[in-house]
Amino acid sequence: MKKCFALFLTAVMLLGLIPGQAETITFETPVLYGDSYRQLLKNPNRGFRLETYMSVGSGKYTPDLYTQDGDYKGASAGTEAAPWLINFVYDYKAESPVVAQVYFYLTEYRDRDLDQVAFDHMNEYFETCRKLNITVALRFAYVFTQFKEAKQDVVSLEQMLRHMEQLKPILAANRDVLFCLEGGFFGEWGENSGDSPWVRRGDVSAIMNAMVRMCPEDLPIVVRYDWVREEIISTLRHRVGYHDDYIVGVSHGWSTGGRRGTESYNRVVKNSPRVLVEGEMPWGAQSEELDAWNIARYLHELHFTVLSCYHNYREGGGRYVLRRAVSIPATQVSLKQNKLPIPYDEWFLKADGSNMKRTVFDYIRDFLGYHLQANRAVADVKDGEVSLTLQLTNYGFAAPLAMKGFDAVLVNEQGEIVASDSLCALEMLQPGAPYTCKATLQLPDDGGNYRLGVYLYDYAGTGAKLANDIPFENGVNILGGVK
């Protein structure tokens, strides 16, 4: 009798029918080769950005409303703002920007509350961005001209704070299309200039603290200067990063942290891994010739997620630093010589194993923000529970801080996510050394076929592809089947 039971038990074990028996699945995660780079350019909330403007009262493209001398032409002048964005997206199709810096000028409301006309123009503009799959680095400002009104008290503090209260619901309703809110509000172009009347009156702290409070708690906020960030009360400061509007790659007093070695600069460097950082170079025609390697080092050191490709590139038909970077080779040797991290070997190769020409432009474009690659993925399946251990490396300049979450998911045969669990906090995905994260999922008990995937997603639910040659379906990186 004992012999028969032993034979039965052996048969059951061989058939895998004993409750509690575990299965370990190691998934293949082949690396994406360099000639497949365009698959990663549409990953949300990273890379290059555009720049455009709208005056919210008229819905017009703001530069059209002013003469060369800064005189206001009137609300009837110019053209609608949204078509400008559409044209910019088309013009920069090759660069694949997925973020646009958008200035909403409140100039027409400097002495009164916003009305429904302004709200309608803003909501319509956001809807255009949704259709274009563009997220917005949003800046509110009052002063567009540099000389005519820049030194004047164009709006009272009381009215500015009232506008912030009115704008709070707009930001909440359009959170899905927002990349970040830039400090804005005071100074020429909302650039927080130190000689603004609000600075002289000591209003900066009141403005900045009210601005942080007007935002949804999960919306990144960035400010022009480190000294402006220091005006924000310490309990709110962790939500605030930087937008550097004068990236020149070397020490400069107009950069966000000022000159290298100062307390301010060192604080920006220290904070940059865990706050959002984005920005732009000066216009090519208004600056000295910049060095592409210096720019790349600066972007890496300060963990930039987004850089304008509208500045110092090809504006006006010129050939500025980003354009020249297209002709500068980026090899493993030259990257090492310039003290920059060397990406994985496959980035330099085509899928057929031949060498791929790489440039400094490619390097900046591909590694701004996050660039995640799965190194190893193993799942233990037991009693209907799937435990995933995922090791990955972030080759980018920054953690994916503008995204919403990073989950392990189960996908059914219809491509729908039926279960999810967070793999880790986004700030843990720092550049450099491999990081291991874990998640546990419960398989549905219907006996269906399910696939395990990895889902890094933004606030609109748009997923990001890993730098792996694995299926990417409905925003999910598919590792393989589980039962």
N, C-alpha and C positions, 0 to 999 in steps of 0.2 A: 504494500500500500504506500509506504514511504517513497519507494522507488518511482511509482506512478506519479505521485505528487511532485517529486523533484523534476521528472520529465516534463510535466505540465507547466511547472514554474519556469523552466528553461525556455519552453516554447513561447510562453507569454512574454518573457523578457526579450527574446529575439524579435518578436513582433512589435515591441515597444508599447505594450498594452498596460504596463504597470503604472498606476496613478503615481504622480510625483516624479516620474523619470524626466530628466532634463535633456535638452538638445542644445548644442552650441553651434551657432552659425557664424562663420567668418565671411564677410562680404568682400568682394573685390572692389577696390576703389582706384582704378587706373587714373593717372594724372592727365589733365587736359594739356595738349600740346599748344605751342605758341601760335600756330596758324589757325587756331579756333578761338582766338582772343575776342572776336566780336560777340561770342555767346555771353561774355561777362560784362560788356559795356552797358547793357540795359539794367544791370543790377541797381536797385533803387537807392537813393540817398547817399551817393558817393560819386567821385569823379569830377568831370568838368561841369561848370554852370554857365548860364547866360546872364544877361542883365537887361532889364527893361523897366518901363515906368508908366504910371497912370495917375492922372488927377481925378480924384474920386467924384468930384462934383459934376464934371463934364463927361467923364469916361474917356477923355482924350489922352493921346500920347504926349506926355508933359513937355518934352523939348519943342514940340510944335507950337506951344502956347507962348513962347518967349522969343524976342528978337535976339540978334547977336549981342546987343548991348544990355540984354537982361530986362527989357521992357515987356510987360505983359500985353499980349495981343487981344486977349478976351476969350471967353469960353467957346465962342463960335469958330475959332481958328482951329486949324489942324485936322487930324484924322483920329479915328477910334483906336484905342490902345490895344485891344485883343489881337487884331490882325498883325500888329508888329511882332507880337510874340510868335504867332504862327509862322511868319516869314523868317524870324530868327531860327526857329527850330528847323525849318527846311534848309536854311543857309548853312547851318552847322550840323547837318545830318551825318556827315562823315565822322565828326567828333563825338556824336551820340550823347550830348548833355542830357541829364535826367533831372537837373535842378535848374531853376531860374531865380536869380535875385530880382525881386519885384519891389519897386518903390511905389507906395500909395501916398500921393501927396494930398495933404489935408488943407492946403493953402486957402481954398475957397471958403473954408469954415473956421478961419482964424478967430472970428468974433461971434460965432454962433454954434449951436449943436449940430451934429450930423443929422441929415434927414433921410427919408426913405430912398431918395434918388441915389445918395451916396452908397447906402447899403445894397441897393440893387446892382449898381455898377461893380461893387466888390464881389458880390456873389456870382454875377455873370462871368467875371474874370476868373474866379476860382473854377467855375464849371468848364471854361475853356482849358484850363490847366489839367483838369481831370481827363478830358477827352484826348489831350496830348500826352498823357502819362508823365506829366511834369510835376514835381513838387516844388514848393515855393520857399525861398529864403526871403521872408517878408520884412520890409522896413517901412515904417510910417515916418513922414517928414513934413515940414511946413515950408522950409526955405529951399527953393530950387536954384535961385540965382546967387552968384558968389558975391556980387558987389552992391546991387541995388537994395537988397533987404537983409543981407547977412548979418549986419550989426544992429538991426532993429529988434525991438520986442514985438515980434509979429503975432504972438499969441500969449495970453496970460497963463500963469501956472494953473489957475483955477479952471480955465477953459480946457487946457491940455488934459488935466486930470479927469474932467468931465468926458472928454472924448475917449479916454481909456476905458471908462466905465461903459460907454456905449459900444466900444469895440469888443469888449469881453465876450458877448454872445456870438459875435461873428467868428472869432478865433475858435471857440468851442465847436461851432457848427461845421467848420471847415478844417478840423484837425487832421482829417485823413489826407489832405493835400498840402499840408504844411511841413516843410523840412525843419525850419527854425524861425524864430522871431529875432531880427537884429535890433540892437538897442534903439537907434533912431531917435525921433521926436525933437531933439534940440541940436542946433548947429546947422551949418550949410549942408544940405543933402542928408540931414539927420546923422551927420558924421561926428557929433559930440565934440566939436572943436573947443579948445580950452579958453578961447576968448569970447565965447558966447555970453549973452546977457544972463542966461540962466546960471552959468558958472559964477559970474561976478556976484549974483544975488544969493548964491548958496543954495540953489534949488535942485542940484543934481541928485542928491540922495532921495528927495521926495519923488522926483520923476522916475528914477530907476527902480525904487522899491514898489511904486505903483505899477510900473510896467511889468515887473515880475509877477505881481499878484493878479494882473489882468489875464495872464496866460493859463491855459490848462496845465496842470502840474507835470504832465509828461511831455510837454513841448520844450525842446531845447531853446535856450536863449543865449545870444552871443552879443558882446559889446565891443566897441571899437578899441578901447584902451584899458589897460590893466587898472589905471587909477579910477576909471569909471566903475569897474567891477568892485573895487574896494569901497565904493560909496554905498553898496548894497549891504544890508544887514547880514551878519554872518550866518544866520539860520536859513537864509534864502540863497546864499552865494554858491552853494554846491550845484545849483541848477543852471549856472551861468558860465558860458565859455567865451570864446573870442572870435571876432571877425577882424582880420588884419587887412586894412585897405591900402597898405603901402608895403607890399612884399617886394624887396629888392635883393634878398639873399645874403645881405651883409648887415652889419650893425648900422642902424639908422634911427634917429630920434623920432621919426614919424611912424615907425612900426609900432605894433600893439604894445610890446613890452619896453619900447625905447632901445637904448643901446645895450649891447652885450655887457655882462658883468654887473649891471645894476641890480638892485633888489627887485625892481619891477620885472625885468627881463627874466631873472632866475625864477621868479614866482610863476610866470607864464609857462616856462619850461616844466616846472614841477607839476603844475596843474593840468597841462595839456593831455596827458594820457587818459584822463577821466572826465574831461569836458569836451564838448564839441568845438572844433576849430575849423574855420573856413575863411576865405578871403580872396583878394585880388592883387595883382601888380598894378603900378601906375600905368597910365596910357603910354604906349610906345613913343609917340611923338613928343611927350612931355617929360621924358626921363632920359637919363644917360643910358648907354648900351649896357644891358644886364648880362650876367653870365649864367648859362643854363645849369651848370653843375652847382653853382652857389644856390640857385633857386631850388633845385632838387634836394640839396642837403637841408635847407631851411624847412621845406615842407615835411621832410622826414623827422627832423629834430623836434618840431612843434606839433607833430601828429595831425597834419591837415587831412580833413575828410573831403573837402571840396575846394576847387580853385576855378576862378573865372577864366574861360578861354575867349572871353570877349575883350580882354585887356592884354596889351603887349604881345599880340599874336599876329593878326593880319588886318587890323582895323585900318580903314582907308586905303587898302591895297598895299600897306607897308609890310615889311619883313622884320618883325621884332623877335624878342627872345624865344618865345614858344615856337615861332615859325622856324627860326634858325636851329632850334633843338631837333627838328625833324632830320637834319643832316649830320647830327653828332652821334657817332656810334656809341652804343651802350653794350660793352662786353663784360665778361666776368673780370677781366683785368682792369678795365677802365673804371668799373664800379668800385673795385677794391682800392684803386689808386685815389679815388675821390671819396673814400670813407663812407660808402653807402652799402646797405645790405645787398647781398647777391641773391636773387631769386632761385627757385628750384631749376634744375638743369633743363627740364622740358620747355621752359619759357623761351629758351634760346633755340629751340628745335622745331621743325615741322613734324607732322605725324609720320612721314616717311623716313625720319631720322636725319634728314639733311639740315644744315644750319639755316637759321632764320635771321635776317638782318634786323637788329634791334637798335633803337635810338633813345636818346634821353627823353624825347617827346613820348615815346612808347612807355618808358619807365614811369614817368610822371602820370600819364593817363591811366595806366593799368594798376598802379599801387597807391594812388590817392585813396584814403579811406580804408575799407576792409578788402581783403583778398584771401578768402578762406579755402583751405584745401584739406580734405579728409585724408589722414594717413592710414588709419586702421579703424575698422568698424566690426564689432563682435556683438552678437545677441545671444543671450541665454533664454531659452523658451521652456517654461515649466508651469504645469497646472494652469495653462491659459494666460500666463503672464510673460511678457516680453521685456527683458532687461537689456538695454543697449548701452554699451561702452564705446564711446567715440573719441578717438584721438585726432586732433586737427592742428594745423598751423596757420596762423594769420601772417601772410607775407606783405600785407598792406602797411600803410603808414599809421593807421589808427584802428581802434576797436569800432564796431558798428553801432555807435552810440545813438544815431538818429533812427535806428530801427525799433520795432516794437517788441519782438521776441524771437527766441531761437528754440525750436521744439523738435522732439522726436514725434513722429506721427504714424498712424496706421491708415492706409488708404484702401478702400474697397475696390471692387471690379469696375465700378462706375467712376473711379477717380476721386471720390469724395473722402475727406478726412473724417474718420469715425472715432478716433481717439488721439489724444495728444498729451504730452508732458514736457515741461521745460527742461532743456538740457543744461542751461547755466544762465547766469546773469550776463547781459551783453558786455558789461565793462570788464568781465573776466577774459574776454577774447582779445587780449593785447597782442601786438606784434611781437614776433621773435620765437621763443621756445615753444615746442608743441604743448598743447593743453588737452587734458582728458576730462570729458564731461559724461554724465550718466543720466539716464531717464528710464522709467518703468511704465509700461503700458499694459492694459488688460485687453486680451483678444475677445471679440464678441463670441458668444457661445452658439452661434448659428452654423458653425462648421464651414463658413465661407472661406474664400481665398483672399488673403490680405497681404499687402506689401508694406514693408517698413521704410520710412523715409525721414529726411531731415528738412526742416522748414524754417528758414530765416526770413522774416517778413516785416513789412512796414505797416503803417496805420491804415492803409487802404487794402491790406491783405496781399500786396504784391510780393512774391517770393524772389529770393536771390539765389543764383546758381553758384554752387561750389566749383572750384577749379579742378574738377574731376570729370572724366569722360564716362558719366553714368546718366541714365535717363533723367530728364527734367520735365515734369508734367504738372501743369497747373500751379507752378511755383514751388513744387516739392522735388527735392533730390531723392530719387528712388534708389535704395540700397539693394533690395531684393525681397523675395517672398518669405513669409513666415506662416506657420500653421499651429 
